[in-house]
Amino acid sequence: MDTFNKQFESLWNYITGPELWITIGTGILQIIIIAVLAITIVKVSRNLIDRLFKSRSKGPIRITERRENTLKKLIKSVIAYVVYFIAFIMILDNVLGFEIGPLLAGAGVAGLAIGFGAQNLVRDIISGFFIIFEDQFSVGDYVLVSGVEGTVEEIGLRTTKVQSWTGEMNVLPNGNVTQVTNYSVTNGLSVVDINIPYESDITDAEKIIEEVVVGLPEKYDFFVSTPTIHGVQVLDVSHYVIRVIAETQPVFQWAGERAIRKETQDKLYKSGIEIPSPRLVMYSSDQKEELLQRGVERNQ
């Protein structure tokens, strides 16, 4: 009983003594200093990267803005991961007193074992490297990838974030990126089919459409050149179709189609050419017999 009391008294003195609290306070202070230094280093490195790319844009060797945004985000992410990992190791080693050597050796063996089972993770990282290296798409591009269409918000070594035009954020593993349609690399093409009723003359309709498309580049700056009329495309039941094609800036092909439809329809309507509609012709029984008789006479 005396031994237990002595141990309890010794433990109590240690808990209430200044040495324990000085040690705890020193450890907390060291953790705060290491965390503040890590955050400061990350912020300073991000500012340096922004200045580096800004000064490089004025030099003889230039890269596109879309590729620049991608590389900046990727480099910032890699630096943040490295700095925070080093800070975590310093806290374990200098503050908490863990033996880092055996811990890293064990982590290496565990990582090797996990690597054999995490083939998808390795595939994602390798695919991410080739996406960036080959410049398949960059931050800010409008793409169709893995069934998702939208704007690329971020490209990492493992995942890619694509925001749909309706606002959803889609996170795609890079290993699933097997086919990419990038709308931001080259100019777009607006293809518009205009329905004209058979009562309207083809030449008159084309002249009216020509008057409209000639002024479109001045009214809408996303048209690269004057739209061209490719003539009659289809002969339908109640109308024929005149096709208009226009070259636009990247990602503006849909806006170009809407502009062509709006302007041509307004001009055609004011010129007396209305939108054709399906027609239903009805005959009475007497007219039907008359038509059948005419058909018999023609066949004879």
C-alpha positions in Angstrom: 0.0 0.0 0.0 2.9 2.3 0.8 4.5 1.5 -2.6 1.3 2.4 -4.4 0.9 5.7 -2.5 4.5 6.6 -3.3 4.0 5.9 -7.0 0.8 7.9 -7.0 2.4 10.7 -5.2 5.4 10.7 -7.7 3.0 10.7 -10.6 1.0 13.5 -9.1 4.1 15.6 -8.5 5.2 15.0 -12.1 1.8 16.0 -13.5 1.6 19.1 -11.4 5.2 19.9 -11.6 6.6 22.6 -14.0 8.8 20.2 -16.1 5.9 18.4 -17.8 4.1 21.6 -18.7 7.3 23.3 -19.9 7.9 20.2 -22.1 4.3 20.3 -23.4 4.5 24.1 -24.0 7.8 23.8 -25.8 6.4 21.0 -28.0 3.3 23.0 -28.9 5.4 26.1 -29.6 7.7 24.0 -31.9 4.6 22.6 -33.7 3.2 26.1 -34.2 6.5 27.4 -35.5 6.9 24.5 -37.9 3.3 24.9 -39.2 3.7 28.7 -39.6 7.0 28.2 -41.5 5.5 25.6 -43.8 2.5 27.8 -44.6 4.8 30.8 -45.1 7.0 28.8 -47.5 4.0 27.6 -49.5 2.6 31.1 -49.8 6.0 32.6 -50.8 6.6 29.8 -53.3 3.2 30.5 -54.9 4.0 34.2 -55.3 7.4 33.4 -56.8 5.8 31.0 -59.3 3.3 33.6 -60.3 6.1 36.2 -60.8 8.2 33.6 -62.7 5.5 32.9 -65.2 4.6 36.5 -65.5 8.2 37.5 -66.3 8.5 34.5 -68.6 5.5 35.7 -70.7 7.6 38.7 -71.7 10.7 36.6 -72.7 11.5 35.1 -76.0 10.2 31.6 -75.0 6.5 31.8 -74.5 3.8 29.2 -73.8 0.0 29.4 -74.2 -2.1 30.9 -71.4 -4.0 27.6 -71.0 -0.8 25.6 -70.6 0.6 28.2 -68.3 -2.4 27.9 -65.9 -2.1 24.2 -65.9 1.6 24.2 -65.0 1.2 26.8 -62.4 -1.5 24.9 -60.5 0.4 21.6 -60.8 3.7 23.1 -59.5 1.9 24.8 -56.6 0.2 21.6 -55.6 3.5 19.6 -55.8 5.4 22.2 -53.7 2.6 22.2 -51.1 2.6 18.4 -50.8 6.4 18.3 -50.4 6.6 21.2 -47.8 3.7 19.8 -45.7 5.2 16.3 -45.8 8.6 17.6 -44.6 6.8 19.6 -41.8 5.0 16.5 -40.7 8.3 14.5 -40.6 9.9 17.3 -38.6 7.1 17.3 -36.0 7.3 13.5 -35.6 11.1 13.5 -35.3 12.0 16.7 -33.4 8.9 17.3 -31.3 7.3 13.9 -30.7 10.6 12.0 -30.7 9.6 9.2 -33.1 12.4 7.2 -34.8 12.0 8.3 -38.4 14.4 5.8 -40.0 12.5 2.6 -39.0 9.2 4.4 -39.7 10.2 5.4 -43.3 11.6 1.9 -43.9 8.4 0.4 -42.8 6.4 2.9 -44.9 8.6 1.9 -47.9 7.8 -1.7 -47.5 4.1 -1.0 -46.9 4.1 1.3 -49.9 5.6 -1.4 -52.1 3.0 -3.9 -51.0 0.2 -1.4 -51.6 1.7 -0.5 -55.0 1.1 -4.0 -56.3 -2.5 -3.8 -55.2 -3.1 -0.2 -56.2 -2.6 -0.6 -60.0 -5.4 1.8 -60.7 -3.6 4.5 -58.7 -0.4 3.9 -60.6 -2.3 4.0 -63.9 -4.0 7.3 -62.9 -0.6 8.9 -62.1 1.0 7.8 -65.3 -2.0 8.9 -67.4 -1.9 12.3 -65.6 1.7 12.7 -66.5 1.1 12.1 -70.2 -2.0 14.4 -70.2 0.2 17.2 -69.0 3.3 16.3 -71.1 1.3 15.9 -74.3 -0.9 18.9 -73.6 -4.0 17.0 -74.4 -6.1 19.6 -72.5 -5.3 22.4 -70.1 -7.1 24.4 -67.3 -9.8 26.5 -68.9 -10.4 24.3 -71.9 -13.9 23.2 -72.8 -13.7 19.4 -73.3 -15.7 16.2 -73.7 -14.0 13.5 -71.7 -15.3 10.2 -70.3 -18.9 11.2 -71.1 -18.5 14.5 -69.2 -18.6 17.8 -71.0 -17.5 21.1 -69.4 -14.7 23.4 -68.5 -11.4 22.0 -67.0 -11.0 23.5 -63.6 -7.9 21.6 -62.3 -5.5 18.9 -63.6 -3.6 16.8 -61.1 -1.4 13.8 -61.4 -4.2 11.5 -60.2 -7.5 13.2 -61.0 -9.0 15.9 -63.3 -11.8 18.2 -62.3 -14.3 19.2 -65.0 -17.2 21.6 -64.3 -20.3 21.0 -66.4 -22.1 24.0 -67.9 -24.9 23.4 -65.5 -22.5 23.9 -62.5 -21.7 20.3 -61.4 -18.1 19.6 -60.5 -17.0 16.2 -61.9 -13.8 14.5 -60.6 -12.4 12.0 -63.1 -9.5 9.6 -62.5 -6.9 10.2 -65.1 -6.8 6.5 -65.9 -10.4 6.8 -67.3 -9.4 9.4 -69.8 -9.2 7.3 -72.9 -10.6 9.7 -75.5 -10.7 13.5 -75.4 -12.6 16.0 -77.5 -11.1 19.5 -76.9 -13.2 22.3 -78.3 -10.7 25.0 -77.2 -7.8 24.2 -79.4 -9.1 25.1 -82.9 -11.8 27.3 -84.3 -15.4 26.0 -84.2 -17.8 25.5 -87.1 -21.4 26.6 -86.9 -23.7 24.6 -89.2 -27.3 25.9 -89.5 -30.1 24.4 -91.7 -32.8 26.9 -92.6 -36.2 25.5 -93.7 -37.8 27.4 -96.6 -41.3 26.6 -97.9 -41.7 25.5 -101.5 -43.8 28.5 -102.3 -40.7 30.7 -101.9 -38.2 31.0 -104.7 -34.7 29.6 -103.9 -32.9 32.5 -105.4 -34.9 35.1 -103.4 -34.4 33.1 -100.2 -30.6 32.9 -100.7 -30.4 36.6 -101.4 -32.2 37.4 -98.2 -29.9 35.0 -96.2 -26.9 36.5 -97.9 -27.9 40.0 -96.8 -28.0 38.8 -93.3 -24.8 36.8 -93.0 -22.7 39.5 -94.6 -23.2 41.8 -91.6 -22.8 39.1 -88.9 -19.0 39.5 -88.4 -19.5 43.2 -87.6 -22.3 42.5 -85.2 -20.8 39.5 -83.5 -17.1 39.5 -82.8 -16.8 35.7 -82.4 -17.3 35.1 -86.2 -13.9 34.6 -87.8 -15.1 35.1 -91.3 -18.3 35.8 -93.2 -20.7 32.8 -93.1 -21.1 31.0 -96.4 -24.3 29.6 -98.0 -23.8 26.1 -99.3 -27.1 25.9 -101.1 -30.0 23.5 -100.9 -29.1 20.6 -98.6 -32.4 18.6 -98.3 -35.8 18.4 -100.2 -38.4 17.6 -97.5 -42.1 17.0 -97.7 -43.2 20.6 -97.2 -40.0 22.6 -97.5 -36.4 22.6 -98.7 -33.4 23.2 -96.6 -30.6 25.8 -97.2 -27.4 25.2 -95.2 -25.3 28.0 -93.8 -21.8 27.3 -92.4 -19.6 29.8 -90.4 -16.2 29.6 -88.8 -16.1 30.9 -85.2 -13.6 31.3 -82.4 -13.1 28.2 -80.2 -16.1 27.2 -78.1 -18.3 29.8 -79.9 -19.8 27.5 -82.5 -23.0 27.1 -80.6 -23.3 30.9 -80.0 -22.8 31.3 -83.8 -25.6 28.9 -84.6 -28.0 30.8 -82.3 -27.0 34.1 -83.8 -27.5 32.9 -87.4 -30.9 31.4 -86.6 -32.1 34.5 -84.9 -31.0 37.0 -87.5 -32.0 35.0 -90.6 -35.4 34.1 -89.1 -36.1 37.7 -88.3 -35.2 38.8 -91.8 -37.1 36.0 -93.6 -40.2 36.8 -91.5 -40.1 40.5 -92.4 -39.6 39.6 -96.0 -42.7 37.4 -96.1 -41.1 34.0 -95.9 -42.6 32.1 -92.9 -41.5 28.9 -91.3 -43.0 25.9 -93.2 -45.3 23.6 -91.3 -46.6 20.1 -92.1 -49.7 20.0 -94.2 -52.7 17.8 -94.1 -54.9 17.7 -97.3 -58.4 16.3 -97.0 -60.7 15.2 -99.9 -64.3 14.5 -99.9 -65.7 11.2 -101.3 -66.7 12.9 -104.6 -63.2 14.4 -105.0 -61.6 11.1 -104.2 -63.5 9.2 -106.9 -62.6 12.0 -109.4 -59.0 11.7 -108.5 -59.0 7.9 -108.8 -60.7 8.3 -112.3 -58.0 10.7 -113.4 -55.4 8.3 -112.3 -57.0 5.4 -114.2 -57.1 7.6 -117.3 -53.5 8.5 -117.0 -52.4 4.9 -116.7 -54.4 4.0 -119.8 
